[in-house]
């Protein structure tokens, strides 16, 4: 049986409309500027934050805090030489034994590229002349488990800029 001609024209029109919409969407998407890219410059104070989530098992807290204190001068040197903006260690308030993590560190960078090769051997050797980096790495791994790591990009802020007050802890 032959289809009525009006039904065929509607089907063709629908197909053409869908194809036109898809083509328009592709062109519109290609012409839309991207808001953030890895090489984008920003005047925000801390554009990139790497959050490392740590699980410290019961009984290992003192070993973990001790090893973080040994890493602190390395972070200070990286900040002094401009390879990093800031570093912080946070403990989770009201953490329980079954929580996925109970501590986290923040590594804050001005540029995405600073996250590559974060701990060059020469920095560690400059700071800890009498210690073997492999021993520190082993002790770090024994003291905690790094559960995961996220990288966040600052989109907007109020009150974070140095002009709004002293943001350093003395």
N, C-alpha and C positions, 0 to 999 in steps of 0.2 A: 504494500500500500504506500502511496506517495504522501510525504509530509506536506502540510499546508505551507505555502510560501512565506506567510507572515511569521510562522514559528521559526523557520530557518533564518530569516533576517534578524530576528530577536537574538537567536543563538550567536550568530556572527557578530552582531553589535556587542553582545556581552563579552565575547572573546576579544574583540578589538579594544573595548573599554578596559579590560583587565590588562592587556598587553601595554596599552598606553599608560595606565597607572603605574605598572611596574617600571617602565622606561622612565617616567617622570620621577619616581622615587629614587631610582638609581642615580639619575643626573643631579637631583636635589641633594642627595647624600654625598655625592662626589664634590659638589660645589660648597658644601657647608664646611666652614673652617673648624678644625679640631681645637677644643678649648685647652687641652693639656697634652703635651708631648714630653718625652724624656729630655729633650734639649731646650725646653721652654725656660725662659728666664722669668723670674718672679721677684717681687720686692717683699714678699712675705718673709718673716724672720726664720722659720724652720720648715722649708718646703718638703723635706723627705725625712720620715721617721721609720727606722727599722725596729720593730718590736719583736724581741726574742722571749718566748714563754719558757720558763724553767720549772721543773718539778724537782723539789728537794725532799728526799725521803726523811721520815722521822729519824732523829739521831745524827743527821748529817748537816744540820744547820750551821754549826760553828765552822765546820770544814768549808762549807759553801761561802759563808761571809768572809772567812779568811782568804780564800782564793780570789774572791772579788776585790778584796783590798790589795792583793798583789797585782791585779789587772788595772787598778785605778791609775797608777802612774803612767801606764801605757796609754790609757785614754787621755790623760792630761797632756802627754807629749803630742798625741795626734791632734788635739785641740790647739795646742800652742803652735804647731807647724801648719795649721790650716787644713788638715786632712779630714777634719770632723768638726761639727759645730758644738756638740754637747753629748754627754753620756749621763744616764741615770739608772739607778737600781730601785725598783719598787717591790715591796712585799704586799701580798694580797691580804687585806683585812678580813678577819673571820674565815680564814682558809681551813678546809677540812681535809682529812686524810684521803678521801676519795676524789678530790678535785683534780682536774686535768693538770693544772699548774698552780703554783703558789708564789712564784716570784717572776718578775719580768725585767728585762733591761731595755732601755731605749738608747739607740744610737741615732743621733740627729745630724743631718747633712744639709749643706747648702745646695749641692748638685748631685744628680743621680750618679754621675761618674765616680764620686767619692766612695760609693758603696763597693766598688770593685777593688780587690786587693786591700781590704780594710786594715789588715795587720801585717805590714811589710816586715820582714825579719830584721832589717836594720833598726827599726824603731824599738823592737823588743830588746835587742842586744844593747842599744844605747841606754835604755832605762834600767835593765836588769843585767848588768855586766857579769855578775857572779852566778847567774842561774841559767840552767839549760831550758830552752823553750819547750823541748819535748816533755820534760818533767812537769812543767806548768800545765801543758795541754793534758797530760795524763791525770794530774790531780784535779783539774777542772772537770774532766769527764767523770771522775770517781765521785765528785761532790754533788753533781746534779745531772739531770737529763734535760737536754733541750728538746722540748715537746714540738715546737714549731716556730716559724719565723714569718712575720708579715711585714710588708713595706706599705706605709701610708704616705699619702701626699696631702699637704695642707691646702685646703681649698679657700678658706677664709678665716679670719681671726679678729678678735677684739681683746685688747689688753695683753697680748703676747710680746709685742715689740719692746725692745730695750727702752725706748722713749717713755713707755707707760710705767716704768718703775724698775727697780733692781730685781732681775730674774735669777741672779746667782745666789747660791747658798754658801755661806761662808762658815 
